[in-house]
Amino acid sequence: MIAAPQTNAFNPPRRILMGPGPSDIYPEVLAAQSRPTVGHLDPLFIGMMDELKALIQYAFQTQNQMTIAVSAPGSAGMETCFVNLVEPGEKVIVCRNGVFGERMRQNVERIGGVAVVVDTPWGEPVNVEDVQQALEANPDAKFLAFVHAETSTGALSDAKTLCALAKKYGCLSIVDAVTSLGGVELLVDEWGIDAIYSGSQKCLSCVPGLSPVSFSDAAVEKLKARKTPVQSWFLDQSLVMGYWSGNGKRSYHHTAPVNALYALHESLRKLADEGLENAWQRHSQMHQLLKAGLEKFGIKFVVAEASRLPQLNAVYIPEGVDDVAVRSRLLNDYNLEIGAGLGDLAGKAWRIGLMGYGARRENVALCLRALEEVLG
Ligand code: PLP
């Protein structure tokens, strides 16, 4: 027999999460998650799921019937889009301007698809002219994939223009909205987005581990017309839809993460109560406050003003400052988490998140005061 390990109950301190996610969770969302678990086919739960679907449709601004929350984090949402839509040998134009564009490329290649990569330097939005050239040069391409809000750099790309280009060249668009949903304008139907995924842990300020996903009718048609079965059983949307059909009848596919879905329902209710446009405006206002304070310390942004994400502020670490020492002091002395640089920006930048419930005046004030004290 292996002896039982000696452990204590895990009681984390209350941190203020101002990194790239997870973000601070609304107290009401944490409370919702601790409500009694019911069976995932319980009629009461099914009623809640019908509302949840309508709330996700609102957040995405879509009437797509295939709109669900994948029972896994944003990476599984990404995989859901690629694995269901792209078949071996199909060509995908993949825009890469940071870590997550590169992850898209890896998804395409693992499926046996052909990725045509359009690189834009880190810190810049996806270059629309380069994408147009790639579409022109690859008339056999079936998809255009890009990250709306690159969390690794803080750059916002022009999703509306990119999706219009995809349409013009007969491609379906696959859009990563993990960091953009709830934080900046995002209009799935109006912009003609075909497949989109997000994450619960960023501007929705929900517990991590769920990924809202939506497919347009054209994407559903593409899925139905597949010549090969989707190689992931769990992520195969044609199977999952039996559970999410929304017609009051749901059949077992996998055991839904019941309590996490209560949390998502509550966080999307908070978003609907505030109103999407108000939420976008709040993120922008808090970003302006933070920016004004950081600029007083001479701190510079990685991304040019026109394409800066309000919810993810990537800033250069001032010369001579010890990255790890500063972040440790913020965490230990102020219970404040800011993010390290990722990939090419590791050791060079900090990523300060103002996401969802975290995009508040008191968080901005705390972050500026703590940085002022720590940087001396
Ligand atoms: N895409 C982007 C833009 C992200 O920022 C992240 C996570 O930070 C992901 C995908 C992956 O999401 P997750 O970590 O929830 O799997």
Boltz pocket constraint, residues with backbone or C-beta under 6 A from the ligand:
constraints:
  - pocket:
      binder: B
      contacts: [[A, 20], [A, 21], [A, 73], [A, 74], [A, 75], [A, 76], [A, 78], [A, 100], [A, 147], [A, 149], [A, 150], [A, 151], [A, 152], [A, 176], [A, 178], [A, 179], [A, 199], [A, 209]]
      max_distance: 6.0
